């Protein structure tokens, strides 16, 4: 049997694969061959709006959750998580890369903020990020491609009170129509943007997948990787009820935190840390009734970012917190009192978390072909951050 050979195979078509492809293709030969294996389909934005869902396949149907109360949000389909994300794009701060050295918690990154700053700028250019034109807490070598969204009156008050720590949110929700995307309409259903203002792989990076050197196979479920002498050489996948194998010089796992480890499990590439330390941010919402100040005057669904509780020596004891302010009645119910309908504010307080080994992905005992997700909860470090919230 002849096994097709490619220069590059990408597993998945979401953020990781798309940005890797965008960086790889300019250096590739004119006759290079690339294969993208995507488990889901390629549902157009028009189809998504008509059907009011991001994809035909649901995320919940692809894995087993030991703790069903914990939701894992992603889209099994072309573009992956870019279909359902909310498009908030803050950078990490320089101190985030060295929390072990500064605060004695977590681990230092093997690179610094300065090492990747230019890559931040390049990604923001591709996504046409709208961001603050005034100073921020993270150094920038270039301005944001689009200017900031209009702040709500509540944000203006917070910025006046905390001029060094409160800014317009950097976001991939377009401030101005550009690159085939409409201007954000601030309706607050960003997981399924009705006007296609939010950046997605489909509206912002499809050209890389449409390159004549790239072949995309939809409805192709990757089963395992083929190895020889501890080197990955190929990919086994299933499509239309048939299994096949393809080889490549370079293979990139660009699925997500649930399926990348699952593919490695299936491939026999066991390691004590494989699938462990599944981790994400923790958030709580705070609703505030206002006195004489109307909300919902901004130009996008989330308008402000507050760093008042984000960084400092306290991080040696408890988690830092990034604050978002909502600007939509989809997320903040109007008040019922006459004349005070808009006098309500919702802040989302987002805390960092330290990874725990008990949070993990493993093959399901009932169905070894599916990942099983175990999530026992967040760290005591994060809980202390929550407890300290004013």
N, C-alpha and C positions, 0 to 999 in steps of 0.2 A: 504493500500500500504506500502510495506517495503522500507524504505529509507536507503541506504547504509551509513555506518559510517566509517570515517577515523580518524586517529590520526592527520593528517595534510593535509590541502588543500592549494595549491599554485595557485594563479591566474596569469597566464603568465609564460613564460619560459626564460625571459631575464636576465640581470645582477642581479637584486634584488632577483628574485626567485632562480637563480642558486647559488649565494653565500650564501643565507640563507640555502638552502638545503645542501650545502657543510658543513656548520657549524652544522646543525641539525642532519644529519644522523649518525655521529660517536657516538652520545649520545643516539640514538634511540634503542629500543628493536629489537631483531631479527625478531619478528613478527609484527613490526610496519607497518601501512598502510598509504601510501602517495598518494594523487591524484594531478596531475598537469593538469590544464585546460588551453589549449592554443587555441586561436582563429584561428590562421593560421595553415599552414601545416608545414611539416618538409622537406624542399627542400635541397638536398645535395649540397655540394660545387661544385661537377661536374655539377649538373643541373644549378646552379647559373651561372657558367662560360659559359656553353653552351647557356643558354637563355639570358645572359648578364643582369640579374636582380636579386635582392636579394630574392624575394618571388613572388608567384603567385598573392597574394593580394597586392594592392598598398595602401600606407598610406593615400593618398588623398581620397580614396573611403570609408574610415571609419569615417570621420568627416566632418563637415561643417565649413568653414572658413569665418568669416565676413569680414576679410581683406585678400583677396587671395594673395596679394603680400608677405605676411609673410609665409615662408615655415617652416613646422614642419617635421623634418626628423626622421623616425623610420621605422622598418620593422615589419609588422604584420605576424609573423611566428616564428617557433622554434628558440630560440636564441635571438629574439628581436633585440634591437639596436646593439648588438655585430656583426650583419651581415653588417651593413652599417657605423659603426663608423670609425674614422680615426686612432684610437689606440694611441692617445697622452695621456700620463698618468702622468702629473706633480702632485705632492702633493700640498695641500694648505700649506701656511706658518703659523707658530704659531700665528702671529698677525692677521691672517684672522679670527680666532676664537673669537676675542675680539675687534672688530672694534668700538663697542659702548663705551667701557671703554677707548680705546686709542684715538679714533678720534671723538667720539660723533655722529657717523652715524651707520645705520643698527642696528642689535641686536647682543649681545654676544651669543655664543653657550652655551648650558648648560654643555658642556664638553670641554676639552682642547685638543690641539695637542698631548700632552703627553699621554692623556687618550686613544687615538686611534692609536698611532704610531705603536704598535705591529700589529694591524689589517691592517694598510697600508702594512707592511712588509709581512704579510701572503698572502694578495691579490696579491702583486707583485710576490711572489713565484709561486702562481698558474698560473699567466699569463706569467711567464718567462720574466719579464720586462728587457729591455736593458736600462741601465742608466749610468750617469757619474761616473767615478771612483775617481774623485777628489772631493773636498768639494762642498757642495751645501748650499743653504740658509735655508734648513729644516734639523733638526737633524735626523740622521739615526742610528738605532741599528744594522742593518745588511747591507752588500753590496747588490747591485742589482744582481739578478740571472745571468744576462748576461752583458758583458761589453758594453761600449758606441759604438754607430755607428760612423763611420769615418766622421769627419767634412769636409765640403767644405772649399776651401781656403778663401772664404768670412767670414765664421764662425771663422776661425783661426785668422783673422784680428780683428774681433769683440771681441773675447776672449782675445786677446793681449791688446786691448784698455780698456776692462772692465773685468779684471781677477776675480773680486769679484762678478760679476753679470751676467756672460755669460757662459753657460754650454751646453754640448751635451744634447739633449732632452731625457727625460725618455719616453720610448714608448713600446707598446706591439707589435711592428713590429720586428720580430726576427732578431737579429744580427748574430746569428748562428743557424743552423738547430737544433731543439730540440722539444721533446714532440710531434712528429708527424707533426711539422710545418717546412716548408722550410725556408731558409735564405731570407730576404727581397731582392727583385730585383730592388727596387728604381724606379719602372716605373710610380708611381704617380697616380694609380687608386685604392687607398686603400679602397674605399667604396665597392669594389668588387675585392679583392686581387686575381690575377690569379694563384699565386703559394701557396696560403693558408699560408702565413707567418704571417699574422696578427692574433692575438688571437681572437677567437670567442668562444661562448658557445659550438658550434658544435665540434670544434677541440680541445678544452681544458677542457670542463666540462661535456661532454655528459655522461661520466661514472656514474655521480650521478643520471641522469635520467634513465639510464639503470640498476640501482640497482634493484634487485628483489622485494624490498619493495615498489618501486615507479611505479605507473601506470600513463601514460601520455595519455590524450585524446586530439587529435588534432581536429581542426575545431569545437571547443566547445566555443561558445560565452557566457560569463557570463552576465546574465541579472540583477541580484540583489542579495543582501545578505538577509538571513533570520535571524530575531532577536527574542529574548525572554528576557524580563526584561532588555532591553538595552544592551544585550550581543549577539554578533553575533554567531549563532549556525550552519548556513548552507549556501549553495550557490545554487541559481537557475541558470540553464544554458540551452542553446539551441544547439542541435547537430543533424545534418541530418534531420532538420525540426521538431524534437521532443523536448519537454521541459522536464527537469528532475530536481530533487533536491537531493543534497547529504549533509550530516552533518559531522562535525568534531569538535575535541576538540580545534584545533587551525587553524585559517584561515588567510592567508597572502595575501594581495593585492600587487602583484608584476607586475602590468601592467605598465603604464607610467603616466606622468603628465596630460594627457588628459583623460585617461580612468579610473584611480583610482577615481577621483572625480565624474565622470559620474556614476560609479557603486554605489557610496554612494548616489548620487542624486536619482537614481532609487529605492534605498532601503528605501527612506524616512528618511534618516539620515541627515536632513538639519541642517546647521549651518551658521551663518552670514559670516564666512570666507571660507566656502566650495567652492572650485574651484577658489577662488580669488588669486591674487598676482602671477599669472603665470609669470615665470621669466627665463631668460637665459642670457648668455654673449652677448656682442655686439662687432663686429670686423670691422676693415677697413684694406684694403690692400694698401701697399706703394710699387710702382715699382721704382727701382733705376738703372740707367744706370751707369756702372762702367768704370773706366779708367785704362786699363792694367791688370785687374784681372779677371780671368775666374771663373765662377760659375759651379755648377752641378757636383762637384767632390766627393760629399758625398755618403754614402752607404744606405740612405733611403730617403723617400720623404720629410720629415721635419727634419732638422738636429740640429738646435740650439734653445735654449730658453734664452731670454734676460730678466733680471729683473731690468734693469736700471730705469724703470718708474713704478715699481710695488708697492713699499711700502715706506712710509715716512709720515711726518706730513701733507703733501699736501692732504692726503686722508680725512682730515676733510672737505675739500672743493670740491674735485673732485675725480673721479674714478682712481684706479690704473690700470696699463696696463702690460700685459705679451706679449712679442714679440716672434714670431716664424719665422724661416727662411726656405723658401722653396728651394728644391733641385731637382726640376723636371720641365721639359718643358711642362708637362701637365698643370701646374699652371702658369708658367712664359714663355710667348712667347719668342723665340729667337730673337735677334736683326737682322736687315736686312743688316747692314753694313759689308762689307767684312773684315774678321779678328776679328770682334767683336761679333760674333754670341753668344758666351757664357758669354759676359760681361754684364749681367743683373742680378739683384737680386730682389726678392720679399720678403717683410716682412709683416707678418700679425700681426696687433696690436689688442689685445683682451682685452676689458675693462669689469670690473665688473659693475653690475647694481644693483640699489636698487629696490626692488619689488614695483609695483604699483597696487592698488586695481582694477583699471579699466581694467587690463589685466586678463582675466578670462576664465573659462570653465563653460558652462551651458548646459542644455538640449536644443536641437534645437526646435524652435517653429514649424517649418515645419515638423520635424520628431523627436518626443520626445525620440525615441530610439537611436538617434545619438548625440554625443557631438557637441556643437557649440563653436568655439574658437573666442574670442574677444581679439585683440591685438592692443592697441592704441599707442604703441611706448614705448621707453625707457625713463628713468628719466632725469631730468635736471642735476643731479649729474654726470651722465655718459656723457651727452653732454658737460659739462665743461671739463671733461677729454679729450674728442675728440678735443675740441677747443684748449687745451693746448699742443697737440701733436706737437713736434718740426718740 
